[in-house]
Amino acid sequence: MAIDRTSPLSAPLWRGRVLEWSLVATVILVVVLVFAQKFRVVSGQGELAAVKSTLGALRTALVIDFLRQKQGRMHQMLL
C-alpha cells in the first residue's frame, strides 16, 4: 500500500522531520561556534608563546653581547 503524501495524515510526520533537522542544524551550529571560540583561544596562546620565545631570544642575545663586550675590556686592561 502506497502512502498518500497529500493527505493531512502525513503532516505530523513532515513536522517531525522538520523538527529533527532543525535540532540537528542547531547542534551543528553550536558545535561550530564552540570550535571557533576554542580556536581563537588556542591561536592566542600560540601567539603569546611566540612572543615569549622571541623575547627570550632577544634577552639571551643581549646578555651574550654584554659579556663579550665586558670580556674585550678586561682583555685590554690585562695587556
N, CA, C and O atoms as a Maestro MAE file, in Angstrom:
{
 s_m_m2io_version
 :::
 2.0.0
}

f_m_ct {
 s_m_title
 :::
 protein
 m_atom[316] {
  # First column is atom index #
  i_m_mmod_type
  r_m_x_coord
  r_m_y_coord
  r_m_z_coord
  i_m_residue_number
  s_m_chain_name
  s_m_pdb_residue_name
  s_m_pdb_atom_name
  i_m_atomic_number
  :::
  1 25 0.841 -1.174 0.000 1 A "MET " " N  " 7
  2 3 0.000 0.000 0.000 1 A "MET " " CA " 6
  3 2 0.889 1.240 0.000 1 A "MET " " C  " 6
  4 15 1.796 1.345 0.825 1 A "MET " " O  " 8
  5 25 0.649 2.156 -0.887 2 A "ALA " " N  " 7
  6 3 1.437 3.374 -1.015 2 A "ALA " " CA " 6
  7 2 0.929 4.425 -0.033 2 A "ALA " " C  " 6
  8 15 -0.252 4.456 0.314 2 A "ALA " " O  " 8
  9 25 1.853 5.288 0.408 3 A "ILE " " N  " 7
  10 3 1.489 6.365 1.340 3 A "ILE " " CA " 6
  11 2 1.067 7.574 0.521 3 A "ILE " " C  " 6
  12 15 1.767 8.009 -0.393 3 A "ILE " " O  " 8
  13 25 -0.095 8.101 0.875 4 A "ASP " " N  " 7
  14 3 -0.603 9.289 0.193 4 A "ASP " " CA " 6
  15 2 0.017 10.522 0.861 4 A "ASP " " C  " 6
  16 15 -0.376 10.893 1.967 4 A "ASP " " O  " 8
  17 25 0.985 11.152 0.189 5 A "ARG " " N  " 7
  18 3 1.695 12.299 0.765 5 A "ARG " " CA " 6
  19 2 0.851 13.571 0.791 5 A "ARG " " C  " 6
  20 15 1.196 14.524 1.490 5 A "ARG " " O  " 8
  21 25 -0.218 13.598 0.059 6 A "THR " " N  " 7
  22 3 -1.061 14.799 0.035 6 A "THR " " CA " 6
  23 2 -2.108 14.796 1.129 6 A "THR " " C  " 6
  24 15 -2.785 15.801 1.341 6 A "THR " " O  " 8
  25 25 -2.249 13.699 1.814 7 A "SER " " N  " 7
  26 3 -3.291 13.641 2.847 7 A "SER " " CA " 6
  27 2 -2.829 14.372 4.102 7 A "SER " " C  " 6
  28 15 -1.628 14.450 4.361 7 A "SER " " O  " 8
  29 25 -3.746 14.901 4.873 8 A "PRO " " N  " 7
  30 3 -3.409 15.603 6.113 8 A "PRO " " CA " 6
  31 2 -2.796 14.683 7.159 8 A "PRO " " C  " 6
  32 15 -2.188 15.162 8.117 8 A "PRO " " O  " 8
  33 25 -2.943 13.384 6.996 9 A "LEU " " N  " 7
  34 3 -2.384 12.459 7.975 9 A "LEU " " CA " 6
  35 2 -0.860 12.426 7.917 9 A "LEU " " C  " 6
  36 15 -0.218 12.091 8.912 9 A "LEU " " O  " 8
  37 25 -0.276 12.763 6.786 10 A "SER " " N  " 7
  38 3 1.182 12.743 6.679 10 A "SER " " CA " 6
  39 2 1.810 14.040 7.208 10 A "SER " " C  " 6
  40 15 3.034 14.103 7.326 10 A "SER " " O  " 8
  41 25 1.044 15.049 7.523 11 A "ALA " " N  " 7
  42 3 1.558 16.332 8.003 11 A "ALA " " CA " 6
  43 2 2.329 16.205 9.315 11 A "ALA " " C  " 6
  44 15 3.395 16.813 9.416 11 A "ALA " " O  " 8
  45 25 1.875 15.463 10.328 12 A "PRO " " N  " 7
  46 3 2.666 15.349 11.557 12 A "PRO " " CA " 6
  47 2 4.032 14.714 11.309 12 A "PRO " " C  " 6
  48 15 5.015 15.084 11.950 12 A "PRO " " O  " 8
  49 25 4.094 13.765 10.386 13 A "LEU " " N  " 7
  50 3 5.379 13.163 10.052 13 A "LEU " " CA " 6
  51 2 6.309 14.221 9.467 13 A "LEU " " C  " 6
  52 15 7.489 14.275 9.814 13 A "LEU " " O  " 8
  53 25 5.781 15.060 8.580 14 A "TRP " " N  " 7
  54 3 6.585 16.122 7.974 14 A "TRP " " CA " 6
  55 2 7.066 17.110 9.032 14 A "TRP " " C  " 6
  56 15 8.224 17.527 9.011 14 A "TRP " " O  " 8
  57 25 6.191 17.484 9.949 15 A "ARG " " N  " 7
  58 3 6.581 18.404 11.022 15 A "ARG " " CA " 6
  59 2 7.643 17.773 11.910 15 A "ARG " " C  " 6
  60 15 8.551 18.460 12.377 15 A "ARG " " O  " 8
  61 25 7.535 16.486 12.143 16 A "GLY " " N  " 7
  62 3 8.531 15.787 12.949 16 A "GLY " " CA " 6
  63 2 9.892 15.795 12.282 16 A "GLY " " C  " 6
  64 15 10.912 15.964 12.950 16 A "GLY " " O  " 8
  65 25 9.916 15.611 10.960 17 A "ARG " " N  " 7
  66 3 11.184 15.642 10.225 17 A "ARG " " CA " 6
  67 2 11.806 17.038 10.251 17 A "ARG " " C  " 6
  68 15 13.019 17.187 10.402 17 A "ARG " " O  " 8
  69 25 10.966 18.046 10.104 18 A "VAL " " N  " 7
  70 3 11.472 19.419 10.148 18 A "VAL " " CA " 6
  71 2 12.059 19.703 11.524 18 A "VAL " " C  " 6
  72 15 13.117 20.321 11.645 18 A "VAL " " O  " 8
  73 25 11.361 19.246 12.558 19 A "LEU " " N  " 7
  74 3 11.863 19.435 13.916 19 A "LEU " " CA " 6
  75 2 13.180 18.708 14.108 19 A "LEU " " C  " 6
  76 15 14.104 19.264 14.701 19 A "LEU " " O  " 8
  77 25 13.289 17.471 13.617 20 A "GLU " " N  " 7
  78 3 14.534 16.714 13.740 20 A "GLU " " CA " 6
  79 2 15.688 17.409 13.026 20 A "GLU " " C  " 6
  80 15 16.779 17.535 13.582 20 A "GLU " " O  " 8
  81 25 15.451 17.858 11.805 21 A "TRP " " N  " 7
  82 3 16.505 18.530 11.054 21 A "TRP " " CA " 6
  83 2 16.860 19.886 11.682 21 A "TRP " " C  " 6
  84 15 18.014 20.312 11.634 21 A "TRP " " O  " 8
  85 25 15.881 20.545 12.260 22 A "SER " " N  " 7
  86 3 16.164 21.801 12.957 22 A "SER " " CA " 6
  87 2 17.059 21.553 14.161 22 A "SER " " C  " 6
  88 15 17.989 22.319 14.413 22 A "SER " " O  " 8
  89 25 16.784 20.491 14.901 23 A "LEU " " N  " 7
  90 3 17.622 20.143 16.050 23 A "LEU " " CA " 6
  91 2 19.037 19.770 15.608 23 A "LEU " " C  " 6
  92 15 20.013 20.173 16.240 23 A "LEU " " O  " 8
  93 25 19.147 19.004 14.525 24 A "VAL " " N  " 7
  94 3 20.468 18.632 14.009 24 A "VAL " " CA " 6
  95 2 21.228 19.884 13.587 24 A "VAL " " C  " 6
  96 15 22.407 20.028 13.908 24 A "VAL " " O  " 8
  97 25 20.569 20.790 12.872 25 A "ALA " " N  " 7
  98 3 21.211 22.026 12.429 25 A "ALA " " CA " 6
  99 2 21.643 22.873 13.624 25 A "ALA " " C  " 6
  100 15 22.716 23.475 13.601 25 A "ALA " " O  " 8
  101 25 20.816 22.923 14.666 26 A "THR " " N  " 7
  102 3 21.158 23.680 15.869 26 A "THR " " CA " 6
  103 2 22.376 23.090 16.562 26 A "THR " " C  " 6
  104 15 23.276 23.820 16.976 26 A "THR " " O  " 8
  105 25 22.403 21.780 16.686 27 A "VAL " " N  " 7
  106 3 23.550 21.121 17.329 27 A "VAL " " CA " 6
  107 2 24.825 21.372 16.527 27 A "VAL " " C  " 6
  108 15 25.873 21.664 17.103 27 A "VAL " " O  " 8
  109 25 24.742 21.261 15.206 28 A "ILE " " N  " 7
  110 3 25.914 21.509 14.364 28 A "ILE " " CA " 6
  111 2 26.372 22.957 14.505 28 A "ILE " " C  " 6
  112 15 27.572 23.219 14.592 28 A "ILE " " O  " 8
  113 25 25.442 23.890 14.528 29 A "LEU " " N  " 7
  114 3 25.790 25.298 14.685 29 A "LEU " " CA " 6
  115 2 26.481 25.550 16.020 29 A "LEU " " C  " 6
  116 15 27.475 26.274 16.078 29 A "LEU " " O  " 8
  117 25 25.963 24.962 17.086 30 A "VAL " " N  " 7
  118 3 26.573 25.131 18.405 30 A "VAL " " CA " 6
  119 2 27.978 24.542 18.417 30 A "VAL " " C  " 6
  120 15 28.893 25.150 18.973 30 A "VAL " " O  " 8
  121 25 28.162 23.389 17.824 31 A "VAL " " N  " 7
  122 3 29.487 22.764 17.784 31 A "VAL " " CA " 6
  123 2 30.463 23.642 16.998 31 A "VAL " " C  " 6
  124 15 31.608 23.816 17.417 31 A "VAL " " O  " 8
  125 25 30.029 24.191 15.876 32 A "VAL " " N  " 7
  126 3 30.896 25.058 15.071 32 A "VAL " " CA " 6
  127 2 31.256 26.323 15.842 32 A "VAL " " C  " 6
  128 15 32.410 26.752 15.809 32 A "VAL " " O  " 8
  129 25 30.302 26.922 16.528 33 A "LEU " " N  " 7
  130 3 30.580 28.134 17.297 33 A "LEU " " CA " 6
  131 2 31.549 27.864 18.448 33 A "LEU " " C  " 6
  132 15 32.447 28.666 18.705 33 A "LEU " " O  " 8
  133 25 31.371 26.753 19.133 34 A "VAL " " N  " 7
  134 3 32.286 26.397 20.224 34 A "VAL " " CA " 6
  135 2 33.684 26.134 19.667 34 A "VAL " " C  " 6
  136 15 34.679 26.562 20.251 34 A "VAL " " O  " 8
  137 25 33.755 25.431 18.541 35 A "PHE " " N  " 7
  138 3 35.051 25.169 17.917 35 A "PHE " " CA " 6
  139 2 35.737 26.476 17.522 35 A "PHE " " C  " 6
  140 15 36.941 26.621 17.729 35 A "PHE " " O  " 8
  141 25 35.000 27.421 16.962 36 A "ALA " " N  " 7
  142 3 35.582 28.705 16.554 36 A "ALA " " CA " 6
  143 2 36.111 29.468 17.760 36 A "ALA " " C  " 6
  144 15 37.177 30.079 17.690 36 A "ALA " " O  " 8
  145 25 35.375 29.439 18.862 37 A "GLN " " N  " 7
  146 3 35.816 30.136 20.065 37 A "GLN " " CA " 6
  147 2 37.070 29.488 20.627 37 A "GLN " " C  " 6
  148 15 38.008 30.186 21.010 37 A "GLN " " O  " 8
  149 25 37.098 28.168 20.683 38 A "LYS " " N  " 7
  150 3 38.277 27.456 21.189 38 A "LYS " " CA " 6
  151 2 39.478 27.688 20.273 38 A "LYS " " C  " 6
  152 15 40.609 27.796 20.746 38 A "LYS " " O  " 8
  153 25 39.234 27.763 18.968 39 A "PHE " " N  " 7
  154 3 40.309 28.027 18.017 39 A "PHE " " CA " 6
  155 2 40.936 29.387 18.289 39 A "PHE " " C  " 6
  156 15 42.157 29.532 18.244 39 A "PHE " " O  " 8
  157 25 40.089 30.394 18.573 40 A "ARG " " N  " 7
  158 3 40.617 31.726 18.887 40 A "ARG " " CA " 6
  159 2 41.465 31.693 20.155 40 A "ARG " " C  " 6
  160 15 42.510 32.341 20.213 40 A "ARG " " O  " 8
  161 25 41.037 30.956 21.159 41 A "VAL " " N  " 7
  162 3 41.787 30.862 22.411 41 A "VAL " " CA " 6
  163 2 43.140 30.205 22.167 41 A "VAL " " C  " 6
  164 15 44.168 30.703 22.627 41 A "VAL " " O  " 8
  165 25 43.144 29.091 21.446 42 A "VAL " " N  " 7
  166 3 44.388 28.373 21.183 42 A "VAL " " CA " 6
  167 2 45.309 29.214 20.300 42 A "VAL " " C  " 6
  168 15 46.524 29.214 20.499 42 A "VAL " " O  " 8
  169 25 44.748 29.920 19.342 43 A "SER " " N  " 7
  170 3 45.541 30.786 18.479 43 A "SER " " CA " 6
  171 2 46.199 31.896 19.305 43 A "SER " " C  " 6
  172 15 47.367 32.222 19.090 43 A "SER " " O  " 8
  173 25 45.472 32.460 20.222 44 A "GLY " " N  " 7
  174 3 46.031 33.482 21.105 44 A "GLY " " CA " 6
  175 2 47.150 32.936 21.974 44 A "GLY " " C  " 6
  176 15 48.153 33.615 22.198 44 A "GLY " " O  " 8
  177 25 46.986 31.712 22.466 45 A "GLN " " N  " 7
  178 3 48.036 31.094 23.264 45 A "GLN " " CA " 6
  179 2 49.287 30.852 22.422 45 A "GLN " " C  " 6
  180 15 50.407 31.011 22.907 45 A "GLN " " O  " 8
  181 25 49.095 30.471 21.173 46 A "GLY " " N  " 7
  182 3 50.231 30.262 20.279 46 A "GLY " " CA " 6
  183 2 50.983 31.555 20.016 46 A "GLY " " C  " 6
  184 15 52.214 31.572 20.009 46 A "GLY " " O  " 8
  185 25 50.247 32.637 19.799 47 A "GLU " " N  " 7
  186 3 50.890 33.931 19.590 47 A "GLU " " CA " 6
  187 2 51.642 34.374 20.833 47 A "GLU " " C  " 6
  188 15 52.745 34.912 20.729 47 A "GLU " " O  " 8
  189 25 51.067 34.158 22.001 48 A "LEU " " N  " 7
  190 3 51.737 34.517 23.250 48 A "LEU " " CA " 6
  191 2 53.024 33.717 23.417 48 A "LEU " " C  " 6
  192 15 54.043 34.266 23.837 48 A "LEU " " O  " 8
  193 25 52.988 32.437 23.095 49 A "ALA " " N  " 7
  194 3 54.193 31.612 23.188 49 A "ALA " " CA " 6
  195 2 55.263 32.101 22.214 49 A "ALA " " C  " 6
  196 15 56.446 32.100 22.553 49 A "ALA " " O  " 8
  197 25 54.873 32.514 21.021 50 A "ALA " " N  " 7
  198 3 55.836 33.021 20.047 50 A "ALA " " CA " 6
  199 2 56.474 34.320 20.541 50 A "ALA " " C  " 6
  200 15 57.680 34.515 20.388 50 A "ALA " " O  " 8
  201 25 55.677 35.203 21.128 51 A "VAL " " N  " 7
  202 3 56.217 36.464 21.652 51 A "VAL " " CA " 6
  203 2 57.181 36.195 22.798 51 A "VAL " " C  " 6
  204 15 58.251 36.800 22.860 51 A "VAL " " O  " 8
  205 25 56.817 35.296 23.704 52 A "LYS " " N  " 7
  206 3 57.700 34.970 24.824 52 A "LYS " " CA " 6
  207 2 59.002 34.350 24.337 52 A "LYS " " C  " 6
  208 15 60.068 34.644 24.878 52 A "LYS " " O  " 8
  209 25 58.927 33.505 23.332 53 A "SER " " N  " 7
  210 3 60.125 32.889 22.773 53 A "SER " " CA " 6
  211 2 61.029 33.947 22.146 53 A "SER " " C  " 6
  212 15 62.246 33.913 22.331 53 A "SER " " O  " 8
  213 25 60.443 34.880 21.411 54 A "THR " " N  " 7
  214 3 61.232 35.954 20.792 54 A "THR " " CA " 6
  215 2 61.888 36.833 21.849 54 A "THR " " C  " 6
  216 15 63.056 37.198 21.718 54 A "THR " " O  " 8
  217 25 61.142 37.173 22.890 55 A "LEU " " N  " 7
  218 3 61.719 37.979 23.966 55 A "LEU " " CA " 6
  219 2 62.847 37.241 24.674 55 A "LEU " " C  " 6
  220 15 63.850 37.852 25.044 55 A "LEU " " O  " 8
  221 25 62.694 35.950 24.864 56 A "GLY " " N  " 7
  222 3 63.761 35.159 25.474 56 A "GLY " " CA " 6
  223 2 65.013 35.139 24.607 56 A "GLY " " C  " 6
  224 15 66.127 35.251 25.120 56 A "GLY " " O  " 8
  225 25 64.834 34.998 23.297 57 A "ALA " " N  " 7
  226 3 65.981 35.002 22.389 57 A "ALA " " CA " 6
  227 2 66.672 36.365 22.386 57 A "ALA " " C  " 6
  228 15 67.901 36.434 22.368 57 A "ALA " " O  " 8
  229 25 65.893 37.449 22.403 58 A "LEU " " N  " 7
  230 3 66.484 38.789 22.447 58 A "LEU " " CA " 6
  231 2 67.230 39.020 23.759 58 A "LEU " " C  " 6
  232 15 68.308 39.615 23.772 58 A "LEU " " O  " 8
  233 25 66.659 38.554 24.844 59 A "ARG " " N  " 7
  234 3 67.310 38.704 26.147 59 A "ARG " " CA " 6
  235 2 68.632 37.939 26.177 59 A "ARG " " C  " 6
  236 15 69.631 38.441 26.692 59 A "ARG " " O  " 8
  237 25 68.635 36.740 25.633 60 A "THR " " N  " 7
  238 3 69.858 35.932 25.582 60 A "THR " " CA " 6
  239 2 70.918 36.617 24.717 60 A "THR " " C  " 6
  240 15 72.090 36.665 25.092 60 A "THR " " O  " 8
  241 25 70.511 37.142 23.571 61 A "ALA " " N  " 7
  242 3 71.461 37.841 22.699 61 A "ALA " " CA " 6
  243 2 72.041 39.065 23.396 61 A "ALA " " C  " 6
  244 15 73.229 39.352 23.251 61 A "ALA " " O  " 8
  245 25 71.228 39.782 24.142 62 A "LEU " " N  " 7
  246 3 71.705 40.954 24.868 62 A "LEU " " CA " 6
  247 2 72.727 40.560 25.930 62 A "LEU " " C  " 6
  248 15 73.748 41.232 26.079 62 A "LEU " " O  " 8
  249 25 72.474 39.501 26.658 63 A "VAL " " N  " 7
  250 3 73.414 39.041 27.690 63 A "VAL " " CA " 6
  251 2 74.726 38.597 27.053 63 A "VAL " " C  " 6
  252 15 75.802 38.924 27.552 63 A "VAL " " O  " 8
  253 25 74.639 37.854 25.955 64 A "ILE " " N  " 7
  254 3 75.855 37.395 25.284 64 A "ILE " " CA " 6
  255 2 76.668 38.585 24.779 64 A "ILE " " C  " 6
  256 15 77.892 38.601 24.916 64 A "ILE " " O  " 8
  257 25 76.001 39.579 24.198 65 A "ASP " " N  " 7
  258 3 76.694 40.773 23.717 65 A "ASP " " CA " 6
  259 2 77.344 41.520 24.873 65 A "ASP " " C  " 6
  260 15 78.482 41.973 24.753 65 A "ASP " " O  " 8
  261 25 76.640 41.652 25.986 66 A "PHE " " N  " 7
  262 3 77.189 42.329 27.158 66 A "PHE " " CA " 6
  263 2 78.437 41.605 27.671 66 A "PHE " " C  " 6
  264 15 79.439 42.246 27.986 66 A "PHE " " O  " 8
  265 25 78.378 40.278 27.755 67 A "LEU " " N  " 7
  266 3 79.516 39.506 28.250 67 A "LEU " " CA " 6
  267 2 80.707 39.599 27.301 67 A "LEU " " C  " 6
  268 15 81.850 39.657 27.755 67 A "LEU " " O  " 8
  269 25 80.460 39.614 25.994 68 A "ARG " " N  " 7
  270 3 81.562 39.749 25.033 68 A "ARG " " CA " 6
  271 2 82.225 41.118 25.157 68 A "ARG " " C  " 6
  272 15 83.450 41.226 25.106 68 A "ARG " " O  " 8
  273 25 81.417 42.155 25.320 69 A "GLN " " N  " 7
  274 3 81.994 43.493 25.483 69 A "GLN " " CA " 6
  275 2 82.810 43.578 26.768 69 A "GLN " " C  " 6
  276 15 83.895 44.159 26.789 69 A "GLN " " O  " 8
  277 25 82.281 42.998 27.831 70 A "LYS " " N  " 7
  278 3 82.996 43.012 29.113 70 A "LYS " " CA " 6
  279 2 84.291 42.219 29.009 70 A "LYS " " C  " 6
  280 15 85.315 42.635 29.551 70 A "LYS " " O  " 8
  281 25 84.259 41.086 28.323 71 A "GLN " " N  " 7
  282 3 85.460 40.270 28.147 71 A "GLN " " CA " 6
  283 2 86.508 41.032 27.326 71 A "GLN " " C  " 6
  284 15 87.701 40.950 27.622 71 A "GLN " " O  " 8
  285 25 86.082 41.758 26.318 72 A "GLY " " N  " 7
  286 3 87.018 42.542 25.493 72 A "GLY " " CA " 6
  287 2 87.678 43.643 26.306 72 A "GLY " " C  " 6
  288 15 88.876 43.878 26.153 72 A "GLY " " O  " 8
  289 25 86.931 44.323 27.165 73 A "ARG " " N  " 7
  290 3 87.503 45.381 28.015 73 A "ARG " " CA " 6
  291 2 88.479 44.801 29.025 73 A "ARG " " C  " 6
  292 15 89.522 45.391 29.306 73 A "ARG " " O  " 8
  293 25 88.129 43.635 29.570 74 A "MET " " N  " 7
  294 3 89.048 43.035 30.564 74 A "MET " " CA " 6
  295 2 90.326 42.576 29.882 74 A "MET " " C  " 6
  296 15 91.406 42.678 30.464 74 A "MET " " O  " 8
  297 25 90.221 42.071 28.659 75 A "HIS " " N  " 7
  298 3 91.400 41.619 27.920 75 A "HIS " " CA " 6
  299 2 92.309 42.810 27.624 75 A "HIS " " C  " 6
  300 15 93.531 42.679 27.697 75 A "HIS " " O  " 8
  301 25 91.734 43.977 27.289 76 A "GLN " " N  " 7
  302 3 92.530 45.174 27.009 76 A "GLN " " CA " 6
  303 2 93.220 45.691 28.284 76 A "GLN " " C  " 6
  304 15 94.336 46.204 28.217 76 A "GLN " " O  " 8
  305 25 92.563 45.557 29.429 77 A "MET " " N  " 7
  306 3 93.146 46.017 30.675 77 A "MET " " CA " 6
  307 2 94.341 45.148 31.064 77 A "MET " " C  " 6
  308 15 95.292 45.651 31.663 77 A "MET " " O  " 8
  309 25 94.312 43.880 30.743 78 A "LEU " " N  " 7
  310 3 95.405 42.981 31.090 78 A "LEU " " CA " 6
  311 2 96.624 43.215 30.195 78 A "LEU " " C  " 6
  312 15 97.745 42.917 30.609 78 A "LEU " " O  " 8
  313 25 96.440 43.727 29.009 79 A "LEU " " N  " 7
  314 3 97.580 43.959 28.108 79 A "LEU " " CA " 6
  315 2 98.218 45.231 28.462 79 A "LEU " " C  " 6
  316 15 99.200 45.625 27.833 79 A "LEU " " O  " 8
  :::
 }
 m_bond[315] {
  # First column is bond index #
  i_m_from
  i_m_to
  i_m_order
  :::
  1 1 2 1
  2 2 3 1
  3 3 4 2
  4 3 5 1
  5 5 6 1
  6 6 7 1
  7 7 8 2
  8 7 9 1
  9 9 10 1
  10 10 11 1
  11 11 12 2
  12 11 13 1
  13 13 14 1
  14 14 15 1
  15 15 16 2
  16 15 17 1
  17 17 18 1
  18 18 19 1
  19 19 20 2
  20 19 21 1
  21 21 22 1
  22 22 23 1
  23 23 24 2
  24 23 25 1
  25 25 26 1
  26 26 27 1
  27 27 28 2
  28 27 29 1
  29 29 30 1
  30 30 31 1
  31 31 32 2
  32 31 33 1
  33 33 34 1
  34 34 35 1
  35 35 36 2
  36 35 37 1
  37 37 38 1
  38 38 39 1
  39 39 40 2
  40 39 41 1
  41 41 42 1
  42 42 43 1
  43 43 44 2
  44 43 45 1
  45 45 46 1
  46 46 47 1
  47 47 48 2
  48 47 49 1
  49 49 50 1
  50 50 51 1
  51 51 52 2
  52 51 53 1
  53 53 54 1
  54 54 55 1
  55 55 56 2
  56 55 57 1
  57 57 58 1
  58 58 59 1
  59 59 60 2
  60 59 61 1
  61 61 62 1
  62 62 63 1
  63 63 64 2
  64 63 65 1
  65 65 66 1
  66 66 67 1
  67 67 68 2
  68 67 69 1
  69 69 70 1
  70 70 71 1
  71 71 72 2
  72 71 73 1
  73 73 74 1
  74 74 75 1
  75 75 76 2
  76 75 77 1
  77 77 78 1
  78 78 79 1
  79 79 80 2
  80 79 81 1
  81 81 82 1
  82 82 83 1
  83 83 84 2
  84 83 85 1
  85 85 86 1
  86 86 87 1
  87 87 88 2
  88 87 89 1
  89 89 90 1
  90 90 91 1
  91 91 92 2
  92 91 93 1
  93 93 94 1
  94 94 95 1
  95 95 96 2
  96 95 97 1
  97 97 98 1
  98 98 99 1
  99 99 100 2
  100 99 101 1
  101 101 102 1
  102 102 103 1
  103 103 104 2
  104 103 105 1
  105 105 106 1
  106 106 107 1
  107 107 108 2
  108 107 109 1
  109 109 110 1
  110 110 111 1
  111 111 112 2
  112 111 113 1
  113 113 114 1
  114 114 115 1
  115 115 116 2
  116 115 117 1
  117 117 118 1
  118 118 119 1
  119 119 120 2
  120 119 121 1
  121 121 122 1
  122 122 123 1
  123 123 124 2
  124 123 125 1
  125 125 126 1
  126 126 127 1
  127 127 128 2
  128 127 129 1
  129 129 130 1
  130 130 131 1
  131 131 132 2
  132 131 133 1
  133 133 134 1
  134 134 135 1
  135 135 136 2
  136 135 137 1
  137 137 138 1
  138 138 139 1
  139 139 140 2
  140 139 141 1
  141 141 142 1
  142 142 143 1
  143 143 144 2
  144 143 145 1
  145 145 146 1
  146 146 147 1
  147 147 148 2
  148 147 149 1
  149 149 150 1
  150 150 151 1
  151 151 152 2
  152 151 153 1
  153 153 154 1
  154 154 155 1
  155 155 156 2
  156 155 157 1
  157 157 158 1
  158 158 159 1
  159 159 160 2
  160 159 161 1
  161 161 162 1
  162 162 163 1
  163 163 164 2
  164 163 165 1
  165 165 166 1
  166 166 167 1
  167 167 168 2
  168 167 169 1
  169 169 170 1
  170 170 171 1
  171 171 172 2
  172 171 173 1
  173 173 174 1
  174 174 175 1
  175 175 176 2
  176 175 177 1
  177 177 178 1
  178 178 179 1
  179 179 180 2
  180 179 181 1
  181 181 182 1
  182 182 183 1
  183 183 184 2
  184 183 185 1
  185 185 186 1
  186 186 187 1
  187 187 188 2
  188 187 189 1
  189 189 190 1
  190 190 191 1
  191 191 192 2
  192 191 193 1
  193 193 194 1
  194 194 195 1
  195 195 196 2
  196 195 197 1
  197 197 198 1
  198 198 199 1
  199 199 200 2
  200 199 201 1
  201 201 202 1
  202 202 203 1
  203 203 204 2
  204 203 205 1
  205 205 206 1
  206 206 207 1
  207 207 208 2
  208 207 209 1
  209 209 210 1
  210 210 211 1
  211 211 212 2
  212 211 213 1
  213 213 214 1
  214 214 215 1
  215 215 216 2
  216 215 217 1
  217 217 218 1
  218 218 219 1
  219 219 220 2
  220 219 221 1
  221 221 222 1
  222 222 223 1
  223 223 224 2
  224 223 225 1
  225 225 226 1
  226 226 227 1
  227 227 228 2
  228 227 229 1
  229 229 230 1
  230 230 231 1
  231 231 232 2
  232 231 233 1
  233 233 234 1
  234 234 235 1
  235 235 236 2
  236 235 237 1
  237 237 238 1
  238 238 239 1
  239 239 240 2
  240 239 241 1
  241 241 242 1
  242 242 243 1
  243 243 244 2
  244 243 245 1
  245 245 246 1
  246 246 247 1
  247 247 248 2
  248 247 249 1
  249 249 250 1
  250 250 251 1
  251 251 252 2
  252 251 253 1
  253 253 254 1
  254 254 255 1
  255 255 256 2
  256 255 257 1
  257 257 258 1
  258 258 259 1
  259 259 260 2
  260 259 261 1
  261 261 262 1
  262 262 263 1
  263 263 264 2
  264 263 265 1
  265 265 266 1
  266 266 267 1
  267 267 268 2
  268 267 269 1
  269 269 270 1
  270 270 271 1
  271 271 272 2
  272 271 273 1
  273 273 274 1
  274 274 275 1
  275 275 276 2
  276 275 277 1
  277 277 278 1
  278 278 279 1
  279 279 280 2
  280 279 281 1
  281 281 282 1
  282 282 283 1
  283 283 284 2
  284 283 285 1
  285 285 286 1
  286 286 287 1
  287 287 288 2
  288 287 289 1
  289 289 290 1
  290 290 291 1
  291 291 292 2
  292 291 293 1
  293 293 294 1
  294 294 295 1
  295 295 296 2
  296 295 297 1
  297 297 298 1
  298 298 299 1
  299 299 300 2
  300 299 301 1
  301 301 302 1
  302 302 303 1
  303 303 304 2
  304 303 305 1
  305 305 306 1
  306 306 307 1
  307 307 308 2
  308 307 309 1
  309 309 310 1
  310 310 311 1
  311 311 312 2
  312 311 313 1
  313 313 314 1
  314 314 315 1
  315 315 316 2
  :::
 }
}
